Amino acid sequence: MTSLRMTAKGRRTAAALGAVSAGLLALSACDKPTPLATVTVNGTSVNTEAACYSEGKAIEPGEIKSCLQKEAEKTITVGMDDKVRFGVEPEVAEHGWTLFIGGQQAEQEPFKKTYRSIPGNVFFSSGQGGPALKKAQVSLVETDGNQLKGIWHFELKKGE
């Protein structure tokens, strides 16, 4: 009876060691996480890793358009009078970053601080005198000169 207990205990130990080894192997195969970007509205925040990121190198020119067209995975509700706060990690701010709205560059000069605030009504204007938009895809794009290094997407949904 004692040998059965030892055998069962030995099997449990071997199974536990196998699970730990498999977990470590799986972790070692994972890519390094990208820097996070965050959007905060009225105390509610969402963050995401980059849709495209090249470990601080330039994204290949052929990949930029398709990456800018990717759908946002994170959504946050924004009222017209709300302040929308965007934040990036220091290594992104060091190079500079800019906003794209609906895939179009919204500003010329890269921003070099880790966060900024923009009024919510900016994101829902049609710009053509047409009806106001109900949602907007906003992309934070890390730039370094003429090179794009990272792209993060958020969907801003117009609130009441």
N, C-alpha and C positions, 0 to 999 in steps of 0.2 A: 504494500500500500504506500509506503514511503517513496518507493521508486516512481510510482505513478504521479505523486504530487510533484516530485522533482522534475519529472518529464513535462507535466502540464505547466509548471512554473517556468521551465526552460523554454517551452514553446511560446509562452506569453512574452518572455524577455526577448526572444529572437524576433517575434512579430513586432514588438515595440521598436527594437533596433532597426528592423527593416523599414518600418514606417518613417522613422526619423531620417534614415539614409535616403529614402525615396524623396522625402520632403526637401532635404538639402540639395539633392540632385535637381529637383524641379526649380528651386530658387536660383541655383547657379545658372540655369538655362534662361532665366528671365532677363529681359532688357532692363537696363538702368532706368528708373522712372524719370520722366521729363520734369522740368520745373513746372510749378502750378501757376495758373492764373485764376483770379477770383473776382466775382461780381457780388456786390452787396447793395441791397435796397431795404430801407427801413429795418435794419437789424437782421435781415435774412440774407445768408450768403450761400453761394454755390461756387464750387471750384472744379477745375478740370485739368487734366494733363493735356499736352499739346496734341493736336490732330496730326501735325507733321513737325518733326524736330530732328535735327542732324547733329546732335551732341556738340552744339556750338559752331558747327560748320554751316556753309550756305546750303540751302535746300536746292536741289537740282532744278534748273529753269523749267524743264519739262514737267515737273511735279507741282509747281506753284499753282497753276490754274486749277488743277483737279483738287488740290488741297483746299484752296479757297472756296470751292464749291461743295465741300463736305458739309453734311447736316450737323448742326450743333446737337450734342448729347445732353446738355444741361440747359434748363429753362428757368427763368425767374420772372415774376410778375412785376410790372413797373407802372405806377400811376403817372399821369402827365405832370404833376407837381413834385414828384419824387426826385431825389438826387440819386444818381446811379454812380456807385463808386467801383472803379476798376483797380485791381492790384496785380502786380507781378513780383516775382522774386528778384532780389538784388542783381543777380547775374544777367537777367533779362534787361533790367533798367540800365545797367552799365552800358550795354550796346545801344539801347534806345528802342522804343516801341511806338506803334501807331495804331489807330483804330481804322478798321474797314467796316462799312455798313452795307449789307447786301452785296458783298464782294467788291465794293468800290472803295478806294482809299478816301478817307474822310478828312485827312489833314496831311500837310506836306512835311512838316518838321517832326522828327521823332521826339517823343517825350522821354526824359531821362530820370524820372523819379519813380518810386515804387508804386505810387497810387495817384489817382486823380478822380475828380467828381465832375459829372456832366448832368445837366437837367434832363429829366425823363422825356420831355416833350420833343427833344431833338431827334429821337429815334423813330417817331411815329409820323413825321411830316412826310407827305408824298413828294414834296419839292416841286410839283407841277400844278399846284392849286387844286388837285384832285382830292378825293376822300382820304382821310387819315388812315394810316396803316394800322392793322391789328396786331402785327408782330414784326420783329426785325431781327435778322441774324447779324450779330456783331462779332467781329474777329479782332483779336489782339495779335498784332504781327511784330515779332522781334526783328529789328533791322540793324544792319551794320553797314553804313554807306549804302550802296545799291544792292546789297545782298539781304535776302530774307533768311532768317535762321530758325524761326519757330512760328507756328500759327495755332491759336487757341480759339475755339468757337463757343458762343453763347447765344441762346435765343431769348430775346426780351419780348414778353407777352404783355400787351397793353391791358392794364387793370382798369377798374371802374374809377 
